[in-house]
Amino acid sequence: MLSNEQEQLLQQSQAGFDAYYDALGASLVNFVERLGIQPAHEVLTNAAEYLPYIDAAMRTIVIRDESWQWVKTMLGYFIGEYFVQGHAGCWYVETRAESPHFCRYMVGGFEHGLPPDAAIDPEALALAFLGQSVPRELATLVADAQARLS
């Protein structure tokens, strides 16, 4: 049973999830376009094919201002979609209070190639990526995350 505070936090997360998920498609396409990768819209159906290009584009970028939050969200969208598309998963809000990811936007429910109970926190992975010193490798981070899930 959730405490009142946990229940309120969960309600806020679930309410915010709709806006987060609704923005995913257009925002991700815009991000890919800004990186100069075309055709940008195909990232929504073929994220795995875009990994090498986004990896190369992000490898040496140094973010020195408040845009890191936006970049973290966009990379989170990409990482999440990479796993959703590659393993027939879905986006969701973690509702289990005992989870270290309680109220986080997660990707899981995988039907192919990963355990059905496996899950990732795409924004946490994006933050870990951005916290690395340059040159950093998104492809390595994604491969390591996949290995931990298997």
PEURZI-V706844 format. One record per helix or strand of 2 or more residues. SS is the DSSP state (2 for helix, 1 for strand). FROM is the first residue (numbers start at 1). TO is the last residue. If there is no record, write none. Layout:
ss:from:to
SS:FROM:TO
SS:FROM:TO
This chain:
ss:from:to
2:4:34
2:40:44
2:47:58
2:67:87
1:90:93
1:105:108
1:119:120
2:122:130
2:138:149
